[in-house]
Amino acid sequence: MSAPTVIAHISDLHCGSRYHIPSLAKRVIDELNLLCPDVVIVTGDLTDMGFRHEFEQAKNLLDRIACNRRVVMMGNHDARNVGDEHYAELFGARNSELEHGGVRVLGVDSSEPDLDTGRVGRERYRWIEERFADCLDEVKLVAMHHHLVPVPGTGRERNIVHDAGDLLRVLANNGVDIVLCGHKHVPNVWRLEDMLIVNAGTCCTHRLRGKVRPCYNIIEIYPQGRVRVLRKEPFVDGEVVADFSDINRRHCRWRPGVRASELDEVIVEDLL
């Protein structure tokens, strides 16, 4: 089997927050540098209040990652206090594109100034369509901060992308294969038609729900169409929580708050 394209997916650093754990953040960066992923994707909430010194702390942290292929998104916390100005100066455009190893990544901004809710908006639908129009054999991946569909184990549903229905139609019509999200601090994997929606937990804070621990995702994309998702807690070996290798048979062992090793194998047959 050919070597996969490896994507490290971290989220919700919350630099500047009293819940941020600097030693844990350092450990995550050290682990990423040992992993040597092909691409690193950060799905927002770099800061807690969108202040300049918080963005500088986040940039200093992320600049320690040896991988130069990075997609860094804004989150709702970063959009507070006109934080988009600091983000633009330190990280660049709020929407971005990257191609590597047969994977095309679009980073799509879902943040709104001073609001916890998210929105992508019609003006970005056309951009997504245009950027994927000539993408024939590549894996299409979209990264955004807000969760696109409800996440189990997170209590009352709120702050989902306001235009989730229209956005899902755009993504499905354009053959998007993978969507990476953050925001809820709970890891999860959904299979929606032919699209894999992967949420990341918070990688280095105490802002946790239930029994969920700080963690991040490692996504392996193989040329033959297989996609594996591993959940990685700092200091702990990664666990395969989803393995999608055949169009008619899917294996997913993800349950919020429960270690994959504690679960029996669950086979989910696609309904035709």
N, C-alpha and C positions, 0 to 999 in steps of 0.2 A: 504494500500500500504506500502511495506517495505521501511525503511529509505534508502535514496540514499547515494552513495559515493560522497562526495563533494570535488571538486578540485578547488582551487583558482589559477588563471592563470594571472600573472603579467608580464610586459615586459618593456624593454627600460627605465631603470632608469637613465642612463647617468650621473652617479655620477662624479663630477668634472667639468661638463659642466656649462656654465653660464646660461643655460636653466633649469638646475636641480633646483627643489623647495624643500629644506629640510623639511619645515613644512608640505608640501603635502605628502612627502615620509613617514614622521612620522605618519600622519593620515592614510595612507594606511595600514601601519603595525598595527596600533591600531585596525583598522577595521577587519583585518585578524584575529587578536587575539580574537576579539569578535565573529567572525564567527566560529572559531575553525574548519577549514576545515580538511579533512582527509589527503590531499596531497596539497602541494604548488609547482607550476611549474613556473619557471622564464625563459622566452625564450630569454635571451641574451641582449646585450648592457647594461651590468652592469655599464660600464665606458664610458667615452667619447673619451679618447685617449690611453687607455691601460696602463696607468702609474700605478706604484706600489701604490701610495697613493690613487688613485681612486679605485683600487681593495680593499684596506683596508677599505675605506669608505663604499663600497658596502657590504663587508662582515660584518662589524659592524652593518649595517642596517638590513641585512637579518638574522643575528643571533638573532635579537630581535623578530623574528617570533617564537611563541610558538610551532608551529608544527615542529616536527623533521623529518617528511617524506617530503623531499624537493628534487626537481630536478632542478639544476641550469645550464643553458646553456651559452656557449660563443656566442657573436654576432660579427658582422664585426668591430665595434668600439673596442671591447675587443682584437681583433687580431692585432691591430696596435702596432707598437713599441715593437714587440716580447712580447706582453701582455700575450701570452699563458703560458709563464714561471711563471708569477705571478698567473695566474688562476690555474695552476696545483698545485702550492704550497698552495694556499688558499682554493680552491674548489675541487681539485681532478681531476679525469679523465674527458676528454672532452666528452666521451660517457658513458652513465650510464643506469642503469636498476632499476626499483622499482616495487614491487607488493603489492597491498593492496585492500581488499574489492572486489575481483573479477575483478580488473583492473590491467593490466600489462602495465607499462609505459617504453618506451625506449626514452632516451634523445640522440639525434643524432646531432653531431657537423656539421654545414654547413658552418663554417667560413673558410676564406682563409687569410693567412698573408698579411696585409697591402692592402687588396682589399675590396671594398664594395660589390662586387658580392659574390655569394655563390655557394657551390658545396658539395654534399654528397659523391659521388664517388663509384666506383665498390667495393672497398675494404670494404665498410660498408654495401653494399647490402647483402652480404653473412651473415654478423653478424645479420642483421635484420631478415633474413630468419631463421637462427639458433635459435634465441631467441624466435621467435614466433612459431617454429615448434611444440612444445608440448603444445601450448596455445589453448585448445579446447573450454572451456566454458567461458573463461575470455574475458573481453572487451580489445581490443588491441588499445593502444594509443601511438602515436609518437609525441614527442616534438622537435622542431627545431627553429632556429632563423629566417632564411630567409623565405619569403612568397613562398608557393608552387605553387599557382596560382595567377593571377592578382587580385588586390584589387580595387574595385570601389572607386572613389573619391580621387585618389592619383596622378592624372596627368599622365605625360608620363611614360609608363611602363619601368622599368629598375631594375636591381639587383635581379631579380627572380633567383631561384636556376637554375644554368646552365644545370644541368642534370635532370630537372623537369620531362620530359617525361619518362625517364627510371626509375626514382624514383617512379613516380606514378604507373607504371606497377608493380614494386616490392611491393609497399604497397597494391595495389588492389589484386594482386595474393596471398598475405599472409593474406587477410581478415582484414586489419587494419580498425578499426571503426572510430577513431577520430585522427585528426592531429592538433596540436596547434602550431601556428607561431606568430612571432612578426614583427619587422623590419620596417614596413611602417607607424607606429604610427596612423593607422586607424583601428578601429574594424570592423570585417565583418564575416559573416558566409556563406559558400558555401556548398551545397549538391552535391557531385560528385559520381554518382552511389550509392553505399551503404556506402560511406565515408563522414564524416562530417569534414570540414576544417574550423577551427576557428582561426581568427586573433585577437590579442589584440592590443589596443591602447597603447600609452605611459602612464604610471600610475602616473608620478610625474614630468613632465617637461612642458615647454612652447613650445616645438617643435611640434606644432600642424598644421594640415591642415584644411583649411576652417573653418567650425563651430564645428568641432570635439573638445571635451573637454577631459581632462585627465581622464582615465578610466581603468578598468581591467575587467576580466571575472570571473564568477563563473559558473562552470559546474557541474550539478547534474546528476549522472548516476544511474539509477534505475535497480534493478535485472530483471524486466520484459522487459527490452530493451528500455525503454523511456530515452531520453536525453534532458535535459533542459539547455539552455545557458542564463545566465543573464548578462547584462552589468551593471557595478557598477561604478558610479562616486563617488569620495570621497565627503562625507557630504550629499550624495543624496541616497535615497532608490534605490535598484537595480530594473531593469526592465527586464522582460522576453522578450528576442528578438528572441528566436528560441525554438520550442518545437517539438521534433521528437518522436512520440509515436506509430506510426503505419506505417508499411512498404509501404502502398499504399496511405497514406495521410500525408502530411507534412505542418506544420504551421511555417512560418518564417516572422518576422516583422522587419528585420534588414535593415536599410538604412543609409549609412554613412552621418553623419551630421544632422540627423533628429531623434528626440526623438521618441521612440516606441509608446508613448502615443498619438502622433499626427497622427499615421497611422491607416488606416483601416486594418482590418485583411485580410491577404493575404493567400490564400490556394493554395499550389503548388501540383498539382497531378503528381506523378511520371509517366513518359512515359514508357510503357511496350513494 
